[in-house]
């Protein structure tokens, strides 16, 4: 039976619709085959057969070590502490960004602890995987390869071998033979993901599924795929940039605010021990640059804000931001225009955060405004100085969370002066704190 799914939110309809009634996306419906009757449901039910029982929540038995660490600290941080028995995870990213690399490295780390890993690939041959693993130095007898596209055959190998962890590379390349749809279609992706998630739950085995992204930058297939799994991870970063960011957008076993930082080398992905050194340059300061300290999950790190302000030449002023919300930038420019009496309509404004980071922490507001003023006046800011604080619509400064952690990170890297909102109560003697109540007070720097 034919149906239609919205690729953005998973809304189901009996006919094609130009606009999704649930998420208001245009042209987002894709045709799919509903799996009904004996054709599919009975087949999958046979594969996932198992006995379930009703038990009180307080009587559930949990093993002593519910979370198993992979040995890669950044990856464990993003997962919320490590692998959980029976979890299903989707890891997505652009081709060549490092999805298969990180998974084979994790497989090797677990194999060194005498855990058995089943690596099922529908895209590469055993020879290709062997050559890549040899280059990365991650060959092990505890990593079992199974190169096939048949999802049922992979499931039977999981059921027979009962490995400690399963990696599917990739979910778009496998298919269920009893479905008429081609591999990578909405139906195949959804049903294969359901099958492997069921296997993870029934056999208490962590299952990782690698997923490609489409031209919009999201995991290919319907949004409902993200609802099936427990954890969704994304690799971010430019392909030409050696630094990669692993971010979680869904996690049933931990926070969704954590990130992992990696550096791509000739022998695979390496953890970045000190992210602050990655995002700031220890060279001479230039006009239009300011340093702030932002939070991502439980960690604080310093980041460099770069601003370029030039006179407008083509009518309407340009507003371009890389790694920062463009609407938030427009808000800050309006604050400058209103309270500092600078006509920003006469300037093109370009904002960039070093290292390819995407910042949503409003504590960088003050640093952005200072960087813009520095570029307009062509004046270099004092060295070893930080700017931390949210800016309100009245031009006033607002408190930010976990200021002690931010100051500790700043002191560790040798920063001497820090501009903070007036109401911050920290009394650190290790760094010179300058409290300001309004952005008008930063004009003294220029």
NUROVEX-63386 format. One record per residue (C-alpha): residue in one letter; x negated, y, z negated. Coordinates in nm, 3 decimals, decimal comma, padded with zeros to 5 digits, always signed. Each point is the difference from the previous one (the first is absolute). Layout:
BEGIN
PT res       x       y       z
PT   a       X       Y       Z
...
// end
This chain:
BEGIN
PT res       x       y       z
PT   x +00,000 +00,000 +00,000
PT   x -00,141 +00,340 +00,101
PT   x -00,029 +00,288 -00,246
PT   x -00,192 +00,324 -00,039
PT   x -00,239 +00,113 -00,274
PT   x -00,134 +00,348 -00,076
PT   x -00,381 -00,021 +00,011
PT   x -00,031 +00,281 -00,254
PT   x +00,228 -00,113 -00,284
PT   x +00,130 -00,348 +00,092
PT   x +00,366 +00,104 +00,046
PT   x +00,194 -00,268 +00,188
PT   x +00,270 +00,069 +00,261
PT   x +00,200 -00,212 +00,241
PT   x -00,068 +00,235 +00,293
PT   x -00,276 +00,239 +00,109
PT   x +00,019 +00,346 -00,156
PT   x -00,187 +00,309 +00,108
PT   x -00,030 +00,131 -00,356
PT   x -00,032 -00,208 -00,315
PT   x +00,286 +00,074 -00,245
PT   x -00,226 -00,078 -00,298
PT   x -00,332 +00,177 +00,066
PT   x +00,108 +00,233 +00,288
PT   x -00,282 -00,123 +00,229
PT   x +00,055 +00,033 +00,374
PT   x -00,057 -00,288 +00,247
PT   x -00,121 -00,229 -00,277
PT   x +00,227 -00,302 +00,064
PT   x -00,151 -00,319 +00,142
PT   x +00,190 -00,302 +00,123
PT   x -00,046 -00,319 -00,197
PT   x +00,152 -00,343 -00,033
PT   x +00,181 -00,080 -00,322
PT   x -00,103 -00,338 -00,132
PT   x +00,328 -00,172 -00,082
PT   x +00,136 -00,350 -00,033
PT   x -00,202 -00,320 +00,031
PT   x -00,238 +00,148 +00,255
PT   x -00,223 +00,179 -00,248
PT   x +00,128 +00,019 -00,354
PT   x +00,023 -00,375 -00,051
PT   x -00,348 -00,048 +00,143
PT   x -00,157 +00,259 -00,231
PT   x +00,197 -00,128 -00,298
PT   x -00,150 -00,345 +00,059
PT   x -00,350 +00,148 +00,008
PT   x +00,055 +00,197 -00,322
PT   x +00,195 -00,266 -00,186
PT   x -00,060 +00,001 -00,374
PT   x +00,185 -00,033 -00,328
PT   x +00,090 +00,313 -00,191
PT   x +00,132 +00,012 -00,354
PT   x +00,161 +00,260 -00,223
PT   x -00,218 +00,093 -00,299
PT   x +00,005 +00,284 -00,257
PT   x -00,234 +00,287 +00,084
PT   x -00,175 -00,029 -00,336
PT   x -00,075 -00,371 +00,062
PT   x -00,187 +00,052 +00,326
PT   x -00,347 -00,153 -00,024
PT   x -00,283 +00,215 +00,128
PT   x -00,358 -00,116 +00,041
PT   x -00,277 +00,157 -00,205
PT   x -00,155 +00,167 +00,304
PT   x +00,292 +00,136 +00,202
PT   x -00,234 +00,225 +00,196
PT   x -00,304 -00,141 +00,178
PT   x -00,266 +00,252 +00,098
PT   x -00,138 -00,021 +00,353
PT   x -00,348 +00,126 -00,091
PT   x +00,043 +00,321 +00,204
PT   x +00,079 +00,265 -00,260
PT   x +00,157 +00,257 +00,234
PT   x +00,236 -00,262 +00,144
PT   x +00,098 -00,124 -00,346
PT   x +00,073 +00,359 -00,110
PT   x +00,239 +00,052 +00,291
PT   x +00,179 -00,329 -00,074
PT   x +00,046 +00,099 -00,364
PT   x -00,263 -00,228 -00,152
PT   x -00,032 -00,293 +00,237
PT   x +00,192 -00,280 +00,170
PT   x +00,324 -00,130 -00,149
PT   x +00,114 -00,357 +00,054
PT   x +00,284 -00,010 +00,253
PT   x -00,051 +00,355 +00,127
PT   x +00,042 +00,088 +00,366
PT   x -00,186 +00,301 +00,137
PT   x -00,008 +00,182 +00,332
PT   x -00,318 +00,183 +00,099
PT   x +00,028 +00,233 +00,299
PT   x -00,221 +00,238 +00,192
PT   x -00,118 +00,097 +00,347
PT   x -00,195 -00,253 +00,209
PT   x -00,367 -00,009 -00,099
PT   x +00,043 +00,182 -00,331
PT   x -00,108 -00,299 -00,211
PT   x +00,306 -00,211 -00,091
PT   x -00,146 -00,335 +00,102
PT   x -00,341 +00,101 -00,134
PT   x +00,124 +00,075 -00,351
PT   x +00,210 -00,318 -00,010
PT   x -00,287 -00,228 +00,103
PT   x -00,220 +00,169 -00,259
PT   x +00,266 -00,058 -00,267
PT   x +00,028 -00,362 +00,113
PT   x -00,376 -00,040 -00,047
PT   x +00,005 +00,159 -00,348
PT   x +00,275 -00,240 -00,109
PT   x -00,175 -00,295 +00,164
PT   x -00,309 +00,074 -00,211
PT   x +00,219 -00,058 -00,307
PT   x +00,091 -00,347 +00,129
PT   x +00,341 +00,110 +00,126
PT   x +00,129 -00,140 +00,328
PT   x +00,113 +00,250 +00,265
PT   x +00,205 -00,084 +00,309
PT   x -00,068 +00,253 +00,277
PT   x +00,265 -00,045 +00,271
PT   x -00,071 +00,198 +00,317
PT   x +00,225 +00,035 +00,301
PT   x -00,229 +00,246 +00,177
PT   x -00,354 -00,141 -00,016
PT   x -00,162 -00,334 +00,062
PT   x -00,206 -00,181 -00,269
PT   x -00,317 +00,093 +00,190
PT   x +00,084 +00,372 -00,005
PT   x +00,078 -00,004 -00,372
PT   x -00,320 -00,197 -00,070
PT   x -00,215 +00,252 +00,189
PT   x +00,159 +00,294 -00,182
PT   x -00,034 -00,173 -00,337
PT   x -00,364 -00,085 +00,070
PT   x -00,074 +00,365 +00,083
PT   x +00,164 +00,105 -00,327
PT   x -00,174 -00,276 -00,195
PT   x +00,322 -00,152 -00,135
PT   x -00,016 -00,363 +00,112
PT   x +00,138 -00,252 -00,251
PT   x +00,134 -00,356 -00,002
PT   x +00,288 +00,116 -00,222
PT   x +00,139 +00,216 +00,282
PT   x +00,220 -00,220 +00,219
PT   x +00,079 +00,122 +00,352
PT   x +00,320 -00,087 +00,180
PT   x +00,044 +00,174 +00,335
PT   x +00,358 -00,038 +00,119
PT   x +00,300 +00,213 +00,093
PT   x +00,271 -00,241 -00,120
PT   x +00,131 +00,133 -00,334
PT   x +00,152 -00,339 -00,087
PT   x -00,336 -00,173 +00,054
PT   x -00,172 +00,258 -00,221
PT   x +00,266 -00,049 -00,266
PT   x -00,055 -00,378 +00,002
PT   x -00,375 +00,053 -00,046
PT   x +00,074 +00,225 -00,298
PT   x +00,234 -00,262 -00,145
PT   x -00,251 -00,282 +00,056
PT   x -00,324 +00,172 -00,107
PT   x +00,147 +00,217 -00,278
PT   x -00,286 +00,252 +00,020
PT   x -00,058 +00,268 -00,263
PT   x +00,063 +00,284 +00,248
PT   x +00,132 +00,026 +00,357
PT   x -00,089 +00,265 +00,260
PT   x +00,210 +00,036 +00,317
PT   x -00,173 +00,192 +00,280
PT   x +00,231 +00,137 +00,126
PT   x +00,375 -00,008 -00,063
PT   x +00,064 +00,133 +00,354
PT   x -00,182 -00,293 +00,162
PT   x +00,189 -00,290 -00,160
PT   x +00,347 -00,125 +00,091
PT   x +00,268 -00,254 -00,088
PT   x +00,057 -00,244 +00,292
PT   x +00,374 -00,038 -00,061
PT   x +00,058 +00,371 +00,070
PT   x +00,030 +00,118 +00,360
PT   x -00,168 +00,336 -00,068
PT   x -00,359 +00,064 +00,101
PT   x -00,278 +00,042 -00,264
PT   x -00,013 +00,352 -00,140
PT   x +00,371 +00,065 +00,048
PT   x +00,217 +00,130 -00,282
PT   x +00,160 -00,337 -00,065
PT   x -00,324 -00,199 +00,005
PT   x -00,182 +00,239 -00,232
PT   x +00,287 +00,009 -00,247
PT   x +00,058 -00,377 -00,008
PT   x -00,372 -00,089 -00,016
PT   x -00,054 +00,247 -00,284
PT   x +00,298 -00,151 -00,183
PT   x -00,142 -00,350 +00,047
PT   x -00,346 +00,087 -00,134
PT   x +00,144 +00,202 -00,288
PT   x +00,215 -00,297 -00,092
PT   x -00,306 -00,223 +00,012
PT   x -00,185 +00,238 -00,235
PT   x +00,285 -00,008 -00,253
PT   x +00,069 -00,373 +00,015
PT   x -00,365 -00,109 -00,013
PT   x -00,128 +00,286 -00,223
PT   x -00,269 +00,091 +00,254
PT   x -00,098 +00,360 +00,087
PT   x +00,060 +00,061 +00,371
PT   x -00,151 +00,294 +00,192
PT   x +00,140 +00,093 +00,340
PT   x -00,197 +00,232 +00,227
PT   x +00,219 +00,232 +00,207
PT   x -00,072 +00,231 +00,291
PT   x +00,128 +00,356 +00,019
PT   x +00,195 +00,158 +00,284
PT   x -00,058 +00,338 +00,165
PT   x +00,182 +00,175 -00,286
PT   x -00,256 -00,137 -00,245
PT   x +00,229 -00,241 -00,189
PT   x -00,005 -00,380 -00,012
PT   x +00,147 -00,137 +00,321
PT   x +00,341 -00,160 -00,046
PT   x +00,310 +00,106 -00,193
PT   x -00,021 +00,190 -00,327
PT   x +00,173 -00,296 -00,158
PT   x -00,334 -00,185 +00,023
PT   x -00,131 +00,223 -00,279
PT   x +00,303 -00,094 -00,213
PT   x -00,079 -00,371 +00,032
PT   x -00,352 +00,008 -00,147
PT   x -00,109 +00,098 -00,351
PT   x -00,287 +00,230 +00,094
PT   x -00,071 +00,220 +00,302
PT   x -00,356 +00,126 +00,058
PT   x -00,122 +00,239 +00,269
PT   x -00,350 +00,068 +00,125
PT   x -00,048 +00,368 +00,083
PT   x -00,283 +00,189 +00,166
PT   x -00,129 +00,093 +00,343
PT   x -00,152 -00,287 +00,196
PT   x -00,309 +00,215 +00,060
PT   x -00,030 +00,072 -00,373
PT   x -00,198 -00,248 -00,205
PT   x +00,214 +00,058 -00,310
PT   x +00,334 -00,179 -00,039
PT   x +00,278 +00,047 -00,254
PT   x +00,222 -00,288 -00,114
PT   x +00,332 +00,130 -00,130
PT   x +00,303 -00,183 -00,139
PT   x +00,351 +00,117 +00,088
PT   x +00,184 -00,278 -00,183
PT   x -00,114 -00,213 -00,292
PT   x +00,218 -00,211 -00,226
PT   x -00,296 -00,079 -00,225
PT   x -00,157 +00,341 -00,052
PT   x -00,012 +00,369 +00,084
PT   x +00,055 +00,130 +00,353
PT   x -00,231 +00,297 -00,059
PT   x -00,332 -00,183 -00,001
PT   x -00,244 +00,014 +00,291
PT   x -00,311 -00,197 +00,088
PT   x -00,299 +00,159 +00,174
PT   x -00,224 -00,197 +00,233
PT   x -00,292 +00,068 +00,231
PT   x -00,031 -00,195 +00,325
PT   x -00,354 -00,136 +00,043
PT   x -00,166 -00,250 +00,234
PT   x +00,068 -00,274 -00,255
PT   x +00,364 +00,084 -00,067
PT   x +00,187 +00,227 -00,238
PT   x -00,183 +00,128 -00,306
PT   x +00,166 +00,150 -00,308
PT   x -00,060 +00,370 -00,063
PT   x -00,110 +00,021 -00,362
PT   x +00,013 +00,381 -00,033
PT   x +00,272 +00,153 +00,220
PT   x -00,082 +00,357 -00,107
PT   x -00,335 -00,021 +00,177
PT   x +00,183 -00,114 +00,312
PT   x +00,234 +00,299 +00,022
PT   x -00,234 +00,286 -00,082
PT   x -00,321 +00,119 +00,165
PT   x -00,300 +00,082 -00,215
PT   x -00,129 +00,252 +00,252
PT   x +00,013 +00,379 -00,002
PT   x +00,350 +00,149 -00,039
PT   x +00,166 +00,183 +00,288
PT   x +00,287 +00,250 +00,024
PT   x +00,336 -00,175 +00,012
PT   x -00,090 -00,297 -00,221
PT   x +00,117 -00,068 -00,356
PT   x -00,018 -00,303 -00,229
PT   x +00,293 -00,147 -00,193
PT   x +00,062 -00,314 -00,204
PT   x +00,303 -00,213 +00,093
PT   x +00,159 -00,314 -00,140
PT   x +00,077 -00,314 +00,196
PT   x +00,163 -00,250 -00,229
PT   x -00,217 -00,040 -00,310
PT   x -00,318 +00,153 +00,144
PT   x -00,117 +00,356 +00,038
PT   x -00,247 +00,113 +00,263
PT   x -00,132 +00,321 +00,144
PT   x +00,090 +00,104 +00,352
PT   x -00,106 +00,281 +00,228
PT   x +00,264 +00,229 +00,154
PT   x -00,100 +00,162 +00,329
PT   x +00,188 +00,301 +00,136
PT   x -00,048 +00,189 +00,325
PT   x +00,194 +00,327 +00,042
PT   x -00,028 +00,189 +00,329
PT   x +00,198 +00,287 +00,159
PT   x +00,301 -00,115 +00,199
PT   x -00,048 +00,028 +00,376
PT   x +00,313 -00,165 +00,146
PT   x +00,312 +00,155 -00,153
PT   x +00,117 -00,235 -00,275
PT   x -00,262 -00,087 -00,261
PT   x -00,117 -00,363 -00,011
PT   x +00,028 -00,208 -00,315
PT   x -00,203 -00,321 +00,018
PT   x -00,073 -00,226 -00,298
PT   x -00,181 -00,335 -00,005
PT   x +00,069 -00,211 -00,308
PT   x +00,242 +00,251 -00,153
PT   x +00,375 +00,057 +00,031
PT   x +00,061 +00,275 +00,256
PT   x +00,309 +00,125 -00,184
PT   x -00,200 +00,033 -00,320
PT   x -00,260 +00,200 +00,192
PT   x +00,272 +00,233 +00,131
PT   x +00,120 +00,051 -00,358
PT   x -00,350 +00,094 -00,122
PT   x -00,048 +00,242 +00,291
PT   x +00,330 +00,168 -00,087
PT   x -00,122 +00,040 -00,360
PT   x -00,321 +00,165 +00,126
PT   x +00,199 +00,229 +00,228
PT   x +00,242 +00,103 -00,273
PT   x -00,221 +00,036 -00,308
PT   x -00,343 +00,085 +00,142
PT   x +00,132 +00,235 +00,271
PT   x -00,190 -00,176 +00,279
PT   x +00,192 -00,022 +00,327
PT   x -00,050 -00,368 +00,085
PT   x +00,203 +00,037 +00,321
PT   x -00,311 +00,151 +00,156
PT   x -00,212 -00,310 -00,064
PT   x -00,025 -00,357 +00,126
PT   x -00,061 -00,232 -00,296
PT   x -00,169 -00,342 +00,019
PT   x -00,033 -00,222 -00,310
PT   x -00,200 -00,321 -00,030
PT   x -00,093 -00,235 -00,284
PT   x -00,340 -00,164 +00,032
PT   x -00,025 -00,377 +00,030
PT   x +00,336 -00,043 +00,177
PT   x +00,200 +00,003 -00,324
PT   x +00,373 +00,071 -00,011
PT   x +00,076 +00,212 -00,305
PT   x +00,343 +00,022 -00,164
PT   x -00,127 +00,117 -00,340
PT   x +00,115 +00,361 -00,051
PT   x -00,302 +00,067 -00,223
PT   x -00,192 +00,088 +00,318
PT   x +00,223 +00,308 +00,062
PT   x -00,240 +00,244 -00,167
PT   x -00,301 -00,136 +00,193
PT   x +00,188 +00,035 +00,330
PT   x +00,091 +00,362 -00,067
PT   x -00,355 +00,083 -00,111
PT   x -00,144 -00,168 +00,312
PT   x +00,237 +00,203 +00,223
PT   x -00,101 +00,326 -00,171
PT   x -00,365 -00,098 +00,027
PT   x +00,038 -00,050 +00,375
PT   x +00,189 +00,328 +00,049
PT   x -00,261 +00,203 -00,190
PT   x -00,292 -00,211 +00,132
PT   x -00,138 -00,033 -00,354
PT   x -00,162 -00,313 -00,144
PT   x +00,141 -00,120 -00,330
PT   x -00,228 -00,056 -00,303
PT   x -00,169 -00,341 +00,001
PT   x +00,093 -00,272 -00,248
PT   x +00,348 +00,151 -00,045
PT   x +00,336 -00,181 +00,010
PT   x +00,357 +00,125 +00,042
PT   x +00,280 -00,211 -00,145
PT   x +00,363 +00,107 -00,035
PT   x +00,343 -00,001 +00,159
PT   x +00,130 +00,331 +00,134
PT   x +00,363 +00,102 -00,048
PT   x +00,209 +00,215 +00,233
PT   x -00,057 +00,299 -00,226
PT   x -00,375 -00,034 +00,043
PT   x -00,039 -00,135 -00,354
PT   x -00,217 -00,299 -00,088
PT   x +00,156 -00,322 -00,129
PT   x -00,141 -00,279 -00,217
PT   x -00,119 -00,327 +00,155
PT   x -00,005 -00,353 -00,140
PT   x -00,296 -00,176 -00,163
PT   x -00,226 +00,306 -00,010
PT   x -00,244 -00,175 -00,239
PT   x -00,073 -00,266 +00,261
PT   x -00,057 +00,265 +00,268
PT   x -00,238 +00,201 -00,221
PT   x -00,194 -00,315 -00,090
PT   x -00,050 -00,082 +00,369
PT   x -00,110 +00,359 +00,070
PT   x -00,256 -00,003 -00,282
PT   x -00,138 -00,334 +00,120
PT   x -00,088 +00,156 +00,335
PT   x -00,163 +00,303 -00,154
PT   x +00,264 +00,268 +00,056
PT   x -00,036 +00,300 -00,231
PT   x +00,312 +00,217 +00,052
PT   x +00,362 -00,099 +00,037
PT   x +00,304 +00,224 +00,064
PT   x +00,312 -00,133 -00,171
PT   x +00,358 +00,118 -00,070
PT   x +00,031 +00,217 -00,309
PT   x +00,210 -00,246 -00,202
PT   x -00,252 -00,287 +00,020
PT   x -00,095 -00,091 -00,358
PT   x -00,329 -00,177 +00,066
PT   x -00,291 +00,146 -00,199
PT   x -00,293 -00,182 +00,158
PT   x -00,343 +00,139 -00,086
PT   x -00,174 -00,187 +00,282
PT   x +00,129 +00,232 +00,273
PT   x +00,091 +00,368 +00,026
PT   x +00,380 +00,026 +00,025
PT   x +00,150 +00,313 +00,157
PT   x +00,374 +00,024 -00,058
PT   x +00,216 +00,196 +00,242
PT   x +00,373 +00,067 -00,008
PT   x +00,052 +00,125 +00,358
PT   x -00,171 -00,027 +00,338
PT   x -00,054 +00,376 -00,015
PT   x -00,276 -00,068 -00,251
PT   x -00,208 -00,200 +00,249
PT   x -00,041 +00,311 +00,214
PT   x -00,285 +00,095 -00,232
PT   x -00,207 -00,269 +00,173
PT   x +00,015 +00,199 +00,323
// end
